[in-house]
């Protein structure tokens, strides 16, 4: 098994061991730290995934964004060429379950938003380094998207998802900031 596959497997196991009370507590701490972060406060359009347990809960963050008058754009995967587009949603009913049970925007009910119009992009992952490099879920969707995105990037993670090192490839683009339940790691 490759080093990346091994780290993915171990991290998925650690995430499934996180009890519901800790999951809720950590997710809330991360969200509350986010709400006072300058990148969040200065962003009008946020690109964010719909979380699936045991990922950090993003439903509360999306609700908070709407309350603050922010626009919320959600990724839509195109499995044919493994690319992402982001589409604006104004309510959760504009989502449908697609591949692997992920919720994505319904094309007929949403509009596409260009990368240059997103102020803050939340980049998901399984593991991160303190240098901002991440190990994703293996599809490479975000790696491709980040090559044409120039705005601010941020990842949300539980403290144990930040590890000393992961295999880095030349195309890997680090995120600018990681918010965990313990700290804010600013990269650039």
N, C-alpha and C positions, 0 to 999 in steps of 0.2 A: 504494500500500500504506500502511495506517495505521502510525503510529509504533509502536504495540504489536505489530502483526504483524511489522514490521521487526526490532524487538528480539528477539521470539520466534525468528524465522528465524536471526538472527545468533548468538543464544545456543545454539540447537540445533546450529549448525555448529561453534561453539567446543567444545561438549561432545563432539561426535563426534570431534574432533581429539585429545582427551585419551587418551593411550596407556594400555594396560592397567596397566603398572607404576605410572604416576602416579595412575591411578584408584584402585588398591589402596592406595597409600601415603597419598594425601590422605584417602580414606575412613577409613582406620585412625586417622590423626591426628585427624580430626573426632570419631570415636567415642571415642577416649581422652580428648579434652578434655571431651566430654559426660559421661563416667563420673565425673568429679570435680566436675561442675557441681551447685550446690545445688538447682536446680529438678529435676534428675534424681534426686538423692539423696533429696529429700523427696517424691517422687511414688510413689504406689502403683499408680495406673492410668494407663497411657500410651496415647494414640491416635496411631498411626503408620501410614504407608503401606508397602506392600511395594514396595521400589524396583525399578526397571527400568533397567538401564544405559542411558545414562550418568549417572543420578541417583546421589547419594551412597548408598552401600550401607547398607541398613537391616537386612539379614538378621543381621549380627553384633550389631547393637544389640538386635534382638528376642531373640536367643539370650541375650545378657547380661541383659536384663530378666527373662527366665524364670529364669535362674540366681540372680538377686537376689530372686526371689519376687514380682516385680511382675506385675500383670495387663496383658495386651496386647490392645488393641482396634484393629481394622482397619476402614477405611472400606468401605462397600458403597454403590455409586452407584445412584440410581434415575433412569435417563435420561428417564423420562416427565415429571418435574417438576424435573429437575436438582438433586435434594437428596441429601444423604448421611445415612447412619446408620452407627453404629460397632458392631461385633460382636466379642465376646471369642473369641480363639483360644488354644488351648493347645499346638497343634502345626501345622507347616506343611501337613500333609495335610488340614487343614480348609479349604484354599483351592482355588479353581477359577479357570481362565482365562476371562475374560469379554470385554468390549469392549476393543479395541485391545491385546489380549494382557495386560491388567492382571490381576493376581491379586486376587481378592476372597473374603471368607468365604462358605462354603457355608451358606445359611440354615438348612437342616435340622440342621446340626451345631453351630451357634453361637447365642449369645443376644445380643440387642441391649442396649447399655449407653447410658443417658441422658447428654446433654451435661454435666449437673451432676455426674456420677460420674467424669468424666475429669479427672485432676489436671494432666496435661501433654499438650498437643496439638502434634504435629509438623505444621507446615503446609508443604506442598510448593510449589515454584515454580521458575521458570526464571531470574528475575533479581530482585535486591533492592536497595533503597537503604539507606544507613546510618540512615535514619529508621524502618526496619522495614516500609516498603511493599514489596509484592511484585507481580511479574507472573506470574500463574499460567499454566496451559496453555490457558486460554480458555473453559473450561466454566462457570466461576462457582460450582462446587459448594462450595468452601471459603468464598467470600465469603458465600454464603447461610448456611452452617453457623455461621460466626463470629458472626453476629448473635444467636444463641441460646446461645453458649458464653462463659462468664465466667472460665474457669480460665487457667492460664499457657499461652502459646504460644511456640513455638520453631521456627526453620527451620535446616536443615543445608544448607550451600552450599560449593562450591569458591570460592576467593578471587576468581576472575575473574567470578563471578556477581553480585558486589556492584558496582553501577555508580552513576555520579553521580546519574542521575535516570531516572524512568519516568513515563509519564502517570498521574496519580492522579485517581480519580473520587470523588465524595462518599461512595459506599457502601464504599470501600476501608478496611479495618481493618488497621493495622500489627501485626506480630508483636512480642512483647516482647524477643526475643533472637534473634541469628543466630550460629551457630557455624560458622566456616570452618576450613580447614586452617592458617590464619595467625593468627586472632584470634577473640575473643568480642566481639560487638557487642551491648551492652545498650541497649535503647531506652527502657524506662520503669522 
